[in-house]
């Protein structure tokens, strides 16, 4: 396939790079390089947060096979459905199955957890502009005093009708890099409208407050 093409958006954000045409292997390689650089910069642990849903797991499979010092990597789900980890809908359980054999520590989100600064905060986005489980009805705020919240989407997605636990906007913004993987024209349109400041959906609130590099793979 053609090599990914990077486009730098200079409309409302000068810290955003959109990389078009990247397949799962190219995205995993980018994450591996960024994670490797973060590990090289410190002798201590490195924390990342990753999303659930269908898109990330083929990428995570490729990432797990890379030769990284996984024993120093702590992986936080960006959000999860409030279900047991052995439930098919659990993001945490699936992430644990993939990355713990590589040597990573996978955290279970609870409202009592102290959240670190992330080397990489990897996010998806819904067509309604939600990020993590910060749906529009939850009115997420960049000045939220909490790092983790239990939330109820409204309406509940029929494919996953569960309460959620999620990192908040301030927890996601406490990161060295933000990255998105967005597939499909409808989601791309919502994301680009957020970049232009044309709506106030959760993704727009996040991007509007982001000062770190933001990379979006489409």
DAJO-V842604 format. One record per residue. N is the residue number from 1. RES is the residue in one small letter. PSI is psi in degrees with one decimal (999 if undefined). D_FIRST is the distance of its C-alpha to the first C-alpha in Angstrom with 2 decimals. Layout:
{{N,RES,PSI,D_FIRST} {N,RES,PSI,D_FIRST}}
//
This chain:
{{1,x,159.3,0.00} {2,x,153.3,3.85} {3,x,145.7,6.51} {4,x,146.5,8.75} {5,x,126.5,11.61} {6,x,131.8,15.10} {7,x,128.1,17.93} {8,x,117.4,21.48} {9,x,130.9,23.80} {10,x,23.0,27.34} {11,x,-65.5,29.14} {12,x,-21.0,30.90} {13,x,125.1,29.12} {14,x,8.9,28.52} {15,x,13.6,27.22} {16,x,130.9,24.07} {17,x,127.1,20.48} {18,x,125.4,17.79} {19,x,113.2,14.21} {20,x,146.8,11.85} {21,x,17.1,8.43} {22,x,127.1,9.20} {23,x,179.8,8.80} {24,x,-38.6,12.05} {25,x,-41.2,11.66} {26,x,-38.9,11.04} {27,x,-44.1,13.95} {28,x,-39.2,16.07} {29,x,-41.6,15.71} {30,x,-46.4,16.88} {31,x,-43.5,19.71} {32,x,-41.4,20.64} {33,x,-43.8,21.00} {34,x,-40.2,23.06} {35,x,-40.7,25.12} {36,x,-40.3,25.73} {37,x,-40.4,26.98} {38,x,-39.5,29.24} {39,x,-37.0,30.65} {40,x,-24.8,31.33} {41,x,-8.9,33.21} {42,x,153.1,35.74} {43,x,-1.4,37.58} {44,x,-165.5,37.93} {45,x,155.7,35.92} {46,x,132.3,32.83} {47,x,139.5,32.26} {48,x,158.7,29.12} {49,x,139.5,28.88} {50,x,153.9,26.13} {51,x,170.1,25.88} {52,x,-156.8,26.32} {53,x,-177.2,25.04} {54,x,-33.0,22.18} {55,x,-43.2,19.16} {56,x,-28.1,20.19} {57,x,-37.3,21.08} {58,x,-32.4,17.80} {59,x,-44.1,17.11} {60,x,-36.0,20.71} {61,x,-44.1,20.45} {62,x,-39.0,17.92} {63,x,-41.0,20.10} {64,x,-25.0,23.22} {65,x,-5.3,22.13} {66,x,151.2,21.96} {67,x,83.9,25.00} {68,x,160.3,26.64} {69,x,75.0,30.34} {70,x,-22.4,30.13} {71,x,-17.3,33.94} {72,x,8.8,34.05} {73,x,127.2,31.56} {74,x,125.1,33.04} {75,x,124.3,30.77} {76,x,125.8,32.08} {77,x,139.0,30.87} {78,x,-26.9,30.67} {79,x,170.6,32.57} {80,x,159.9,33.62} {81,x,144.5,35.46} {82,x,81.6,39.11} {83,x,161.2,39.05} {84,x,151.2,39.73} {85,x,-17.3,36.90} {86,x,4.8,36.95} {87,x,141.7,36.37} {88,x,-23.1,33.00} {89,x,-1.2,32.66} {90,x,119.0,33.12} {91,x,-44.2,30.26} {92,x,-44.7,32.32} {93,x,-41.4,32.84} {94,x,-40.8,29.16} {95,x,-41.6,28.34} {96,x,-43.5,31.33} {97,x,-35.8,30.27} {98,x,-43.3,26.91} {99,x,-23.3,28.05} {100,x,-37.6,31.71} {101,x,-25.9,31.16} {102,x,-17.1,29.16} {103,x,-2.3,32.29} {104,x,155.3,31.65} {105,x,128.3,34.40} {106,x,125.9,33.53} {107,x,141.7,35.97} {108,x,122.8,37.54} {109,x,128.6,37.98} {110,x,158.7,41.61} {111,x,-9.5,43.45} {112,x,-5.1,45.40} {113,x,141.4,42.53} {114,x,122.4,42.49} {115,x,130.9,38.98} {116,x,177.0,37.74} {117,x,136.6,35.66} {118,x,137.4,31.97} {119,x,-38.9,29.68} {120,x,129.1,26.78} {121,x,105.3,27.34} {122,x,129.1,24.23} {123,x,151.0,24.70} {124,x,-174.0,23.44} {125,x,138.8,25.06} {126,x,166.3,26.53} {127,x,-18.6,26.85} {128,x,6.7,30.43} {129,x,11.1,29.41} {130,x,149.1,30.52} {131,x,148.3,29.27} {132,x,-131.2,30.26} {133,x,33.3,33.15} {134,x,82.2,34.55} {135,x,159.4,34.80} {136,x,-37.5,36.40} {137,x,-17.3,39.71} {138,x,-6.3,40.07} {139,x,58.7,40.35} {140,x,145.1,38.68} {141,x,143.6,40.16} {142,x,-12.4,39.08} {143,x,20.8,42.66} {144,x,126.8,42.79} {145,x,-11.9,45.15} {146,x,149.6,43.46} {147,x,-23.7,40.27} {148,x,137.3,39.83} {149,x,147.8,41.07} {150,x,131.4,41.53} {151,x,158.6,40.63} {152,x,110.7,40.75} {153,x,146.7,38.09} {154,x,110.2,39.73} {155,x,155.3,38.71} {156,x,129.2,37.66} {157,x,128.4,34.21} {158,x,-27.1,35.15} {159,x,-12.6,32.43} {160,x,71.3,33.87} {161,x,66.9,37.46} {162,x,153.2,38.48} {163,x,160.7,39.81} {164,x,157.1,37.45} {165,x,135.4,37.86} {166,x,145.9,35.75} {167,x,146.8,35.43} {168,x,173.2,36.82} {169,x,-45.7,35.51} {170,x,-35.9,37.56} {171,x,-39.7,36.23} {172,x,-36.1,32.58} {173,x,-19.0,33.48} {174,x,67.3,35.08} {175,x,154.3,31.81} {176,x,-30.5,30.36} {177,x,141.5,26.92} {178,x,140.7,25.82} {179,x,148.5,22.30} {180,x,147.9,20.98} {181,x,114.8,18.10} {182,x,120.2,18.47} {183,x,135.0,16.73} {184,x,144.4,17.96} {185,x,-35.7,19.51} {186,x,-45.0,23.03} {187,x,-39.7,22.56} {188,x,-41.4,20.71} {189,x,-40.6,23.79} {190,x,-42.3,26.19} {191,x,-46.7,24.57} {192,x,-35.8,24.58} {193,x,-35.2,28.16} {194,x,-42.2,29.09} {195,x,-39.7,27.85} {196,x,-3.6,30.04} {197,x,31.1,32.94} {198,x,-4.3,33.34} {199,x,175.3,34.28} {200,x,31.5,35.81} {201,x,165.2,33.73} {202,x,-41.5,33.24} {203,x,-35.9,29.82} {204,x,-38.1,31.51} {205,x,-41.8,34.37} {206,x,-50.7,32.14} {207,x,-35.9,30.13} {208,x,-24.6,33.39} {209,x,-4.3,34.89} {210,x,126.0,31.97} {211,x,-14.0,32.69} {212,x,168.1,30.17} {213,x,137.6,26.54} {214,x,125.6,24.43} {215,x,129.5,20.64} {216,x,122.5,18.88} {217,x,131.2,15.33} {218,x,999,14.31}}
//
